[in-house]
Every structure is written in structure tokens, then in C-alpha cells.
Amino acid sequence: MENFSSMEFINFLVRWGHLMFGITWIGLLYYFNFIQGGYFKSATPEALSDAKAKLAPSALWWFRWGAMFTFITGVVLLMGVQKQGVMNEYIVAGAAFGTLMFLNVWLIIWPNQKIALGMVEGDGKAAGAKALLASRTNTLFSAPMAYCMLASPHMGYDAGNLLSVNGGGTGLYVVLALIAALEVNGIVGKQGPMTTVKGVIHSSIGLAVVMALIFQYV
């Protein structure tokens, strides 16, 4: 077995960290959407008050910092990919998903959750609705983002030649436009089919399928 160089080992550690931080972040995203939200609706007033005061702030701390370090390690990996010249359409789309999800956490979900939980003053009902829509959007993005992470080393082509490889450039532009439209909806739109847990799961898997078909055939 060949020995790792120091740079290869550092790259491996960053990839390992990216995976560990990502597990923390997305695991808590699913917890908030699939478990905590339903519990909050059925909890007694006393239990709900206690959870909002103690449980939710602690979970949100791990959630937002998991997102932060997933993003930071992702940027480091992306810089390495660019230097190696192995960028492809799945990496570009995955980076777009991940960056928007990170921004949603820090610019929408966390500020509005602080209001919804009574940590700062404001319209708790309106803030809670904004946080929920952004959180549902992140859940929507999660399956296609994970698909991109796994597909990039096996199914991607050289993004440096996007316009000359089987029309691939068009597919990437369509996917990026779709991501942008869904993000706009996540900021100012409606939950639509993402109102229920089943709906957001189906929507996320469906988006991954649509994205894969666009990359394959457009």
C-alpha cells in the first residue's frame, strides 16, 4: 500500500470532517422536520414550554454549527477540486444546493427561530412560518444534494467543457435555474406539497429524480 502524502492525508481529514459535520447537520434537519414539529403540535403546554426553553435552543446550536463547518469543509474541498481540474456538473449543482441550505440556516431559520422560541422579541407566528418554510426547503434540497455528492466521482463530466459535451451545459443551467426558483419559493413562497412530512420526503426524492433525468437527457 502506498503511503499518503501529507496533502493527501489533509484532504482525507477534510473529507472525513465534511461527512461528520454533514451527518450532524442533516440529521438534525430531519429531526426538526420529521419528529420535533409533530411533537410540538401534540405536547402539553408544560412540555411544550420546557422543550422550547431547553431542548430546541440546544438542538439549534448543534444544527447551525454543523451547517457552518459542513460549509467550511465543503469550500476547502471545492477549492481542491478546482485545482485538480476535475470539476463536474454534479459538484456544481451539489455546491449550489449546499450553499443555499447553509445560507437558509444562518440567514432565515436561525434568526426566525429565535423569535419563534421567544429568545428575542418579534412576531413569533410569522417568524415560525418563515423558519418552517426555509427548513422544508432545506429538506427538499437534501436528497438531490446527497445524490450529487455520490454521483460526482462516478457520473460527472468535465465542467470545463460543459458546452461541448453532449449538451451537458444546458442540463446544468436548467438544474441551476430550477434550484434558484425553488429557493425563491423557500423565501417568499408557500410550502405547497411540503406541508406534510410525507409530502416533503416525496418532493425531495422527486426533485432528485428530475435532476438526474435532466443531467442525463438535456
C-alpha positions as CSV (number, residue, x, y, z in Angstrom):
1,M,0.0,0.0,0.0
2,E,1.4,3.4,-1.0
3,N,1.8,5.9,1.8
4,F,-0.3,9.0,1.8
5,S,1.4,12.3,1.3
6,S,0.8,15.0,3.8
7,M,-1.5,16.8,1.4
8,E,-3.5,13.7,0.7
9,F,-3.9,13.0,4.4
10,I,-5.1,16.5,5.0
11,N,-7.6,16.1,2.1
12,F,-8.8,12.9,3.6
13,L,-9.3,14.6,7.0
14,V,-11.2,17.4,5.5
15,R,-13.5,14.9,3.6
16,W,-14.0,13.0,6.9
17,G,-14.8,16.2,8.7
18,H,-17.2,17.2,5.9
19,L,-19.0,13.9,6.3
20,M,-19.2,14.1,10.1
21,F,-20.4,17.7,10.2
22,G,-22.9,16.9,7.4
23,I,-24.3,14.0,9.3
24,T,-24.8,16.2,12.3
25,W,-26.4,19.0,10.3
26,I,-28.8,16.9,8.1
27,G,-29.6,14.5,10.9
28,L,-30.9,17.5,13.0
29,L,-32.7,18.9,9.9
30,Y,-34.6,15.6,9.7
31,Y,-35.2,15.6,13.4
32,F,-36.7,19.1,13.3
33,N,-38.9,18.3,10.3
34,F,-39.9,14.7,11.0
35,I,-40.0,14.5,14.8
36,Q,-39.9,17.7,16.7
37,G,-42.6,19.5,14.7
38,G,-45.1,16.8,15.2
39,Y,-44.3,16.6,18.9
40,F,-44.7,20.3,19.4
41,K,-48.2,20.0,17.9
42,S,-49.3,17.3,20.4
43,A,-47.3,18.2,23.5
44,T,-48.9,19.5,26.7
45,P,-48.5,23.2,27.3
46,E,-46.0,22.5,30.1
47,A,-43.9,20.1,28.0
48,L,-44.0,22.4,25.0
49,S,-42.8,25.3,27.2
50,D,-40.0,23.2,28.6
51,A,-38.9,21.9,25.1
52,K,-38.9,25.4,23.7
53,A,-36.8,26.7,26.6
54,K,-34.3,23.9,26.8
55,L,-34.4,21.3,24.0
56,A,-34.9,23.4,20.9
57,P,-32.1,26.0,21.6
58,S,-29.6,23.2,22.3
59,A,-30.6,21.3,19.1
60,L,-30.4,24.5,17.1
61,W,-26.9,25.2,18.4
62,W,-25.7,21.9,17.0
63,F,-27.7,22.4,13.9
64,R,-26.4,25.7,12.9
65,W,-22.7,25.0,13.8
66,G,-23.0,21.6,12.0
67,A,-24.1,23.6,9.0
68,M,-21.3,26.1,9.4
69,F,-18.5,23.5,9.5
70,T,-20.1,21.4,6.7
71,F,-20.0,24.5,4.6
72,I,-16.4,25.4,5.5
73,T,-15.0,22.0,4.8
74,G,-17.1,21.9,1.6
75,V,-15.4,25.1,0.4
76,V,-12.0,23.7,1.2
77,L,-12.8,20.5,-0.8
78,L,-14.3,22.6,-3.7
79,M,-11.0,24.6,-3.9
80,G,-9.1,21.4,-4.1
81,V,-11.4,20.1,-6.9
82,Q,-10.9,23.3,-8.9
83,K,-7.1,23.0,-8.5
84,Q,-7.2,19.4,-9.7
85,G,-9.3,20.3,-12.7
86,V,-11.9,17.6,-12.0
87,M,-15.0,19.8,-11.6
88,N,-18.2,18.4,-13.0
89,E,-21.9,19.2,-13.2
90,Y,-22.8,17.2,-10.1
91,I,-20.2,19.1,-8.0
92,V,-21.5,22.4,-9.2
93,A,-25.2,21.5,-8.5
94,G,-24.3,19.9,-5.1
95,A,-22.3,23.0,-4.1
96,A,-25.3,25.2,-5.1
97,F,-27.7,23.1,-3.0
98,G,-25.3,23.1,0.0
99,T,-24.5,26.8,-0.2
100,L,-28.2,27.8,-0.3
101,M,-29.0,25.4,2.5
102,F,-26.2,26.9,4.7
103,L,-27.5,30.4,4.0
104,N,-31.0,29.4,4.8
105,V,-29.9,28.1,8.2
106,W,-28.0,31.2,9.2
107,L,-30.0,34.0,7.5
108,I,-33.5,32.6,7.7
109,I,-34.0,29.6,10.0
110,W,-31.9,30.7,13.0
111,P,-33.0,34.4,13.1
112,N,-36.6,33.5,12.9
113,Q,-36.4,30.5,15.3
114,K,-35.0,32.9,17.9
115,I,-38.2,34.9,17.6
116,A,-40.5,31.9,17.4
117,L,-38.9,30.4,20.6
118,G,-39.2,33.7,22.5
119,M,-35.4,34.2,22.7
120,V,-35.8,37.7,21.1
121,E,-38.8,39.9,20.6
122,G,-40.9,39.8,17.5
123,D,-44.0,38.2,15.8
124,G,-43.5,34.6,16.8
125,K,-46.2,33.2,14.5
126,A,-44.9,34.9,11.4
127,A,-41.3,34.1,12.3
128,G,-42.1,30.5,12.8
129,A,-43.8,30.3,9.4
130,K,-40.7,31.7,7.7
131,A,-38.4,29.3,9.6
132,L,-40.6,26.4,8.7
133,L,-40.7,27.2,5.0
134,A,-36.9,27.6,4.8
135,S,-36.5,24.3,6.8
136,R,-38.8,22.5,4.5
137,T,-36.9,23.9,1.5
138,N,-33.6,22.6,3.0
139,T,-35.3,19.2,3.5
140,L,-36.4,19.4,-0.2
141,F,-32.8,20.0,-1.3
142,S,-31.3,17.3,0.9
143,A,-31.9,14.2,-1.3
144,P,-30.7,15.8,-4.6
145,M,-27.7,17.3,-2.7
146,A,-26.7,13.8,-1.4
147,Y,-27.3,12.4,-4.9
148,C,-24.8,14.9,-6.3
149,M,-22.2,14.0,-3.7
150,L,-22.3,10.4,-4.6
151,A,-22.7,10.8,-8.3
152,S,-19.9,13.4,-8.8
153,P,-16.9,10.9,-8.8
154,H,-18.8,8.3,-11.0
155,M,-21.2,10.0,-13.3
156,G,-19.9,13.6,-13.9
157,Y,-18.2,15.0,-16.9
158,D,-15.7,17.9,-17.1
159,A,-17.5,21.1,-16.3
160,G,-14.7,23.0,-18.0
161,N,-16.2,21.7,-21.3
162,L,-19.9,22.0,-20.4
163,L,-21.0,23.4,-23.7
164,S,-19.2,20.8,-25.8
165,V,-20.1,17.5,-24.0
166,N,-23.5,16.0,-25.1
167,G,-25.3,19.2,-24.4
168,G,-24.5,18.9,-20.7
169,G,-24.1,22.6,-20.3
170,T,-27.8,23.1,-21.0
171,G,-28.7,20.5,-18.4
172,L,-26.6,22.2,-15.7
173,Y,-28.1,25.6,-16.5
174,V,-31.6,24.1,-16.3
175,V,-30.9,22.5,-12.9
176,L,-29.4,25.7,-11.5
177,A,-32.4,27.7,-12.7
178,L,-34.7,25.1,-11.0
179,I,-32.7,25.3,-7.8
180,A,-32.9,29.2,-7.9
181,A,-36.7,29.1,-8.4
182,L,-37.2,26.7,-5.5
183,E,-35.0,28.8,-3.3
184,V,-37.0,31.9,-4.1
185,N,-40.2,30.0,-3.2
186,G,-38.5,29.0,0.0
187,I,-38.0,32.7,0.9
188,V,-41.2,34.2,-0.3
189,G,-43.5,31.4,-1.5
190,K,-45.6,28.6,0.0
191,Q,-45.0,25.1,1.4
192,G,-47.3,23.5,-1.2
193,P,-46.8,19.7,-1.1
194,M,-44.2,20.2,1.6
195,T,-46.8,20.9,4.3
196,T,-46.7,17.3,5.5
197,V,-43.7,15.2,6.3
198,K,-44.7,12.6,3.7
199,G,-45.1,15.5,1.2
200,V,-41.6,16.9,1.7
201,I,-40.0,13.5,1.6
202,H,-41.7,12.7,-1.7
203,S,-40.9,16.1,-3.1
204,S,-37.2,15.7,-2.2
205,I,-36.9,12.3,-3.8
206,G,-38.9,13.5,-6.8
207,L,-36.5,16.5,-7.2
208,A,-33.5,14.2,-7.1
209,V,-35.1,12.1,-9.9
210,V,-36.0,15.1,-12.0
211,M,-32.4,16.5,-11.6
212,A,-30.9,13.1,-12.6
213,L,-33.1,12.9,-15.7
214,I,-32.2,16.5,-16.7
215,F,-28.5,15.7,-16.4
216,Q,-28.9,12.5,-18.3
217,Y,-31.1,13.7,-21.2
218,V,-31.0,17.5,-21.5
